[in-house]
Amino acid sequence: MNVRVLAAGDNFVLSSLLSAATLAEVDTAEVSTLDLPWPDVPFGKVAEVDEASGTEDELIEALAGKQVLVTQMAPVTRRVIEACPELRLVAVSRGGPVNVNVDAATEAGIAVCYAPGRNATATAEMSIGLILAVLRRIPETHAHTAAGDWRGDYYRYERCGLELEGTPVGLVGFGAVGSRVAKVLGAFGARVLVFDPYAKTLDGLAERVDDLHELLRRSKIVTLHARVTPETRGLIGRAEIAAMPPGSYLINAARGPLLDYAETCDALESGHLAGAAFDTYEAEPIPAGDRLLSAPNVVLTPHIAGASKAVAEKAARIVAAEVGRWARGEKLANCANPA
């Protein structure tokens, strides 16, 4: 089948990766490319869709005559959909098609696919890295040492961090990321606890705790791995942080809205929390003057937990496989509007 495809890549999931993966699945495909500016230019809202890169006009022009769009960030709005009557499949190489108006696509008979789990391994590894970085003050001591300041006082008992071996670590969420984190923590010898009402089994990797406050009370380190839903938005606030033991640590490489950062800053400044490490925030980029930027014992990274070469390559393969299924008339694997 001769499939006309637009590979709209960016500076992470490259157009060349999308194109090569698509041709590996459908060697007769006609693939053209469009390069979007993310992450050099931050993503944002475009018309009614979120976390998009590029403009409606350039996408409409590039999609002329195309049946398939494979992309990570292109803004697939109602206007784009209505301007592209030949479009039949949109395959988004990310965990959810937030940059696609799925309702408008459904009305137009366009299937929308996505790539769940593409960055689970990378995010789990980053979570472990954040834990180690804040426990052992790695960024802080590196900055001193690189500046020529040899700080032996970090060997003082009161400045030393924890070991993972034997330490109770509480995971909030046990999906694709949380389960991987539990496996690695187990290899370190940590005592892994999990709160996740929706996890059917913990595969022997952790102890289940059915009450969130009980998990927090028992954990010296708490790391978040839940999705943002109406139920989980603001899940960790003042009462939850207060339930954690004095001198404990809080990690979030999942989603910013899970956590009340103002309350977290209060707990860091009071010393109730010994440290925290974050890759996601309420507002991104972090606004100038935000309290997090001056809070004590905090490790901050710019939402890069899913940034690995393997993630970009895997994401391209996942969406290309959907193009192959569509071209062969097979059932799509990860479709947001299967009806």
C-alpha positions as CSV (number, residue, x, y, z in Angstrom):
1,M,0.0,0.0,0.0
2,N,1.4,3.4,-1.0
3,V,0.9,5.5,2.1
4,R,1.6,9.3,2.1
5,V,3.1,10.2,5.5
6,L,4.3,13.4,7.1
7,A,7.0,12.9,9.8
8,A,6.8,16.1,11.9
9,G,9.7,15.7,14.2
10,D,11.5,18.0,16.6
11,N,14.9,18.3,18.2
12,F,14.3,15.3,20.4
13,V,12.2,12.8,18.4
14,L,13.9,13.7,15.2
15,S,12.1,13.7,11.8
16,S,14.8,11.4,10.6
17,L,14.0,8.9,13.3
18,L,10.3,9.0,12.5
19,S,11.0,8.7,8.8
20,A,13.4,5.8,9.1
21,A,11.2,3.9,11.5
22,T,8.1,4.4,9.2
23,L,10.0,3.2,6.1
24,A,11.2,0.2,8.0
25,E,7.5,-0.7,8.7
26,V,6.1,0.3,5.3
27,D,8.8,0.3,2.7
28,T,6.5,1.7,0.0
29,A,5.5,4.8,2.1
30,E,6.1,8.2,0.7
31,V,7.5,10.2,3.7
32,S,8.0,13.9,3.8
33,T,9.3,15.7,6.9
34,L,8.7,18.8,8.9
35,D,11.0,20.0,11.7
36,L,9.5,21.6,14.8
37,P,11.5,23.8,17.2
38,W,10.9,22.1,20.5
39,P,12.8,21.9,22.9
40,D,14.8,24.9,21.7
41,V,11.5,26.8,21.8
42,P,9.3,25.7,24.7
43,F,6.0,23.9,23.9
44,G,2.7,25.6,24.8
45,K,-0.9,25.8,24.0
46,V,-1.8,26.2,20.3
47,A,-5.5,27.0,19.8
48,E,-7.3,24.4,21.8
49,V,-4.5,21.8,22.3
50,D,-1.8,21.7,24.9
51,E,2.0,21.0,24.9
52,A,2.4,21.7,21.1
53,S,5.2,23.0,19.0
54,G,5.0,24.8,15.7
55,T,2.0,26.5,14.1
56,E,-1.3,25.5,12.5
57,D,-0.4,27.1,9.2
58,E,2.9,25.3,8.7
59,L,1.3,22.0,9.6
60,I,-1.6,22.5,7.3
61,E,0.7,23.3,4.4
62,A,3.0,20.2,5.2
63,L,0.0,17.9,5.5
64,A,-1.5,18.7,2.1
65,G,-2.4,15.4,0.4
66,K,-1.1,13.3,3.4
67,Q,-2.9,10.4,4.9
68,V,-0.8,9.9,8.0
69,L,0.9,12.2,10.5
70,V,3.6,10.8,12.8
71,T,4.7,13.4,15.4
72,Q,5.5,14.2,19.0
73,M,4.5,17.8,19.2
74,A,2.6,19.0,16.1
75,P,-0.6,21.0,17.0
76,V,-3.4,18.8,15.6
77,T,-6.2,21.3,16.2
78,R,-9.8,21.3,14.8
79,R,-8.7,23.8,12.2
80,V,-5.8,21.6,11.1
81,I,-8.1,18.6,10.9
82,E,-10.8,20.4,8.9
83,A,-8.1,21.7,6.5
84,C,-6.7,18.2,5.8
85,P,-9.5,16.0,4.5
86,E,-7.3,13.2,3.4
87,L,-5.8,12.7,6.8
88,R,-6.8,9.3,8.3
89,L,-4.2,8.5,11.0
90,V,-2.4,10.6,13.6
91,A,0.3,8.7,15.6
92,V,1.7,10.7,18.5
93,S,5.0,9.5,19.9
94,R,4.3,10.4,23.5
95,G,2.4,8.9,26.5
96,G,-0.8,10.7,25.6
97,P,-2.1,12.7,22.6
98,V,-2.5,16.0,24.5
99,N,-1.5,18.0,21.4
100,V,-4.4,16.5,19.4
101,N,-8.1,17.5,19.4
102,V,-9.2,13.9,19.7
103,D,-12.9,14.8,19.5
104,A,-12.4,16.6,16.2
105,A,-10.3,13.8,14.9
106,T,-13.0,11.2,15.8
107,E,-15.7,13.3,14.1
108,A,-13.5,13.3,11.0
109,G,-12.9,9.6,11.1
110,I,-9.2,10.0,12.0
111,A,-7.7,7.4,14.3
112,V,-5.4,8.8,17.0
113,C,-2.6,6.6,18.4
114,Y,0.0,7.3,21.1
115,A,3.1,5.6,22.7
116,P,2.5,4.6,26.3
117,G,5.5,3.5,28.3
118,R,8.0,5.0,25.9
119,N,10.0,6.7,28.6
120,A,9.3,4.4,31.6
121,T,12.8,3.1,31.9
122,A,14.4,6.5,31.5
123,T,12.1,8.1,34.1
124,A,12.7,5.3,36.5
125,E,16.4,5.6,36.2
126,M,16.2,9.4,36.6
127,S,14.1,8.9,39.8
128,I,16.9,6.7,41.2
129,G,19.4,9.3,40.2
130,L,17.5,12.1,41.9
131,I,17.3,10.0,45.1
132,L,21.0,9.4,45.2
133,A,21.8,13.0,44.3
134,V,19.8,14.5,47.1
135,L,20.7,11.8,49.7
136,R,24.4,12.2,49.1
137,R,24.4,15.9,48.2
138,I,26.1,15.2,44.9
139,P,25.3,18.4,43.0
140,E,26.0,20.6,46.0
141,T,29.4,19.0,46.8
142,H,30.3,19.0,43.1
143,A,29.8,22.8,42.9
144,H,32.0,23.3,45.9
145,T,34.7,21.0,44.7
146,A,34.7,22.4,41.2
147,A,35.1,25.9,42.6
148,G,38.2,24.8,44.5
149,D,36.5,24.5,47.9
150,W,37.4,21.2,49.5
151,R,34.6,20.8,52.0
152,G,35.6,18.1,54.6
153,D,32.7,19.2,56.7
154,Y,30.3,17.1,54.6
155,Y,31.8,14.2,56.6
156,R,30.3,15.6,59.8
157,Y,27.6,13.3,61.1
158,E,24.8,15.8,61.0
159,R,25.6,16.6,57.3
160,C,25.7,13.0,56.1
161,G,22.9,11.5,54.1
162,L,21.2,8.1,54.2
163,E,22.1,4.9,52.5
164,L,19.4,3.1,50.5
165,E,20.2,-0.3,52.0
166,G,17.8,-0.9,54.9
167,T,15.9,2.4,54.4
168,P,12.1,2.4,54.0
169,V,11.3,4.0,50.6
170,G,7.6,4.7,49.9
171,L,6.4,4.7,46.3
172,V,3.1,6.5,45.4
173,G,2.2,4.7,42.2
174,F,3.2,1.4,40.9
175,G,2.7,1.6,37.1
176,A,5.4,1.3,34.4
177,V,7.7,3.7,36.1
178,G,7.0,2.9,39.8
179,S,7.5,-0.9,39.3
180,R,10.9,-0.3,37.7
181,V,11.9,2.0,40.5
182,A,10.9,-0.7,43.0
183,K,13.0,-3.3,41.3
184,V,16.1,-1.1,41.4
185,L,15.5,0.0,45.0
186,G,15.2,-3.7,45.9
187,A,18.6,-4.3,44.3
188,F,20.1,-1.6,46.6
189,G,18.6,-3.4,49.6
190,A,15.9,-0.7,50.4
191,R,12.7,-1.7,52.1
192,V,10.2,-0.8,49.4
193,L,6.6,0.2,50.3
194,V,3.9,1.0,47.8
195,F,0.6,2.9,47.9
196,D,-1.4,2.3,44.7
197,P,-5.1,1.3,45.0
198,Y,-5.1,0.3,41.3
199,A,-2.1,-2.0,41.3
200,K,-3.4,-5.6,41.1
201,T,-0.1,-7.1,42.0
202,L,3.3,-5.9,43.3
203,D,5.1,-8.9,41.8
204,G,6.9,-9.5,45.1
205,L,8.9,-6.2,44.7
206,A,7.4,-4.3,47.5
207,E,5.0,-4.3,50.5
208,R,1.6,-2.9,49.8
209,V,0.3,-0.2,52.1
210,D,-3.4,0.6,51.7
211,D,-3.4,4.0,53.4
212,L,-1.4,6.9,52.0
213,H,-0.7,8.5,55.3
214,E,0.5,5.2,56.7
215,L,2.9,4.9,53.8
216,L,4.1,8.5,54.4
217,R,4.5,7.8,58.1
218,R,6.7,4.8,57.6
219,S,8.9,6.1,54.8
220,K,12.2,8.0,55.1
221,I,12.1,8.6,51.3
222,V,8.9,9.2,49.3
223,T,8.9,9.2,45.5
224,L,5.9,10.0,43.4
225,H,5.0,7.9,40.3
226,A,1.3,8.6,39.8
227,R,-0.7,10.1,36.9
228,V,-2.4,13.4,37.4
229,T,-6.2,12.9,37.6
230,P,-8.9,14.8,39.5
231,E,-8.2,12.3,42.3
232,T,-4.5,12.8,42.5
233,R,-4.1,16.5,41.8
234,G,-2.7,18.0,45.0
235,L,-2.3,14.5,46.5
236,I,0.7,15.6,48.6
237,G,-0.1,18.7,50.6
238,R,0.5,20.1,54.1
239,A,-1.1,17.2,56.0
240,E,0.7,14.6,53.9
241,I,4.1,16.2,54.3
242,A,3.6,16.6,58.0
243,A,2.9,12.8,58.2
244,M,6.4,12.1,56.9
245,P,9.1,11.6,59.5
246,P,11.3,14.5,60.4
247,G,14.5,14.4,58.3
248,S,12.8,12.6,55.4
249,Y,13.2,13.2,51.6
250,L,10.6,13.8,48.9
251,I,11.2,13.1,45.2
252,N,8.9,14.0,42.2
253,A,9.8,13.1,38.6
254,A,6.2,12.4,37.7
255,R,4.0,15.5,37.4
256,G,4.1,18.8,39.2
257,P,0.4,19.0,40.0
258,L,0.7,16.0,42.3
259,L,2.5,18.1,44.9
260,D,2.0,21.4,46.8
261,Y,5.4,23.1,46.3
262,A,4.7,26.0,48.7
263,E,4.1,23.5,51.5
264,T,7.2,21.6,50.4
265,C,9.3,24.8,50.7
266,D,7.9,25.4,54.2
267,A,9.0,21.9,55.2
268,L,12.4,22.3,53.7
269,E,13.0,25.7,55.4
270,S,11.8,24.4,58.8
271,G,14.0,21.3,58.5
272,H,11.1,18.9,58.6
273,L,12.2,17.6,55.2
274,A,16.0,16.9,55.0
275,G,15.9,17.3,51.3
276,A,13.9,17.1,48.1
277,A,14.6,16.4,44.4
278,F,12.3,17.5,41.6
279,D,12.1,17.2,37.8
280,T,8.6,18.4,37.4
281,Y,6.9,21.6,38.7
282,E,3.6,23.5,39.0
283,A,4.8,26.0,36.4
284,E,7.4,25.2,33.8
285,P,9.9,26.8,33.4
286,I,10.2,27.6,37.2
287,P,9.4,31.3,37.5
288,A,12.2,33.7,38.5
289,G,12.1,34.3,42.2
290,D,10.2,31.1,43.0
291,R,11.0,29.8,46.5
292,L,12.2,26.5,45.2
293,L,15.2,28.2,43.6
294,S,16.5,29.2,47.1
295,A,15.1,26.4,49.3
296,P,17.8,24.4,51.2
297,N,18.9,20.9,50.2
298,V,17.0,20.7,46.9
299,V,18.1,19.1,43.6
300,L,16.3,20.6,40.6
301,T,16.3,19.4,37.0
302,P,14.4,20.9,34.0
303,H,11.8,18.1,33.3
304,I,14.3,15.8,31.6
305,A,13.5,12.5,33.1
306,G,12.3,11.2,29.8
307,A,15.2,12.6,27.8
308,S,17.3,9.7,26.5
309,K,18.3,8.7,23.0
310,A,16.6,5.3,23.7
311,V,13.3,7.1,24.4
312,A,13.4,9.0,21.1
313,E,14.2,5.9,19.2
314,K,11.6,3.8,20.9
315,A,9.0,6.4,20.5
316,A,9.6,6.5,16.7
317,R,9.4,2.7,16.5
318,I,6.1,2.6,18.5
319,V,4.3,5.1,16.2
320,A,5.8,3.6,13.1
321,A,4.4,0.2,14.1
322,E,1.0,1.8,14.2
323,V,1.4,3.1,10.7
324,G,2.3,-0.4,9.6
325,R,-0.8,-1.9,11.3
326,W,-3.0,0.8,9.7
327,A,-1.5,0.2,6.3
328,R,-2.1,-3.6,6.6
329,G,-5.7,-3.1,7.9
330,E,-4.8,-4.5,11.3
331,K,-6.1,-3.4,14.7
332,L,-4.2,-0.5,16.2
333,A,-2.4,-1.3,19.4
334,N,-2.7,2.0,21.3
335,C,-5.7,4.0,19.9
336,A,-7.3,6.9,21.8
337,N,-10.5,6.6,19.8
338,P,-10.9,3.0,18.9
339,A,-14.6,3.2,18.1
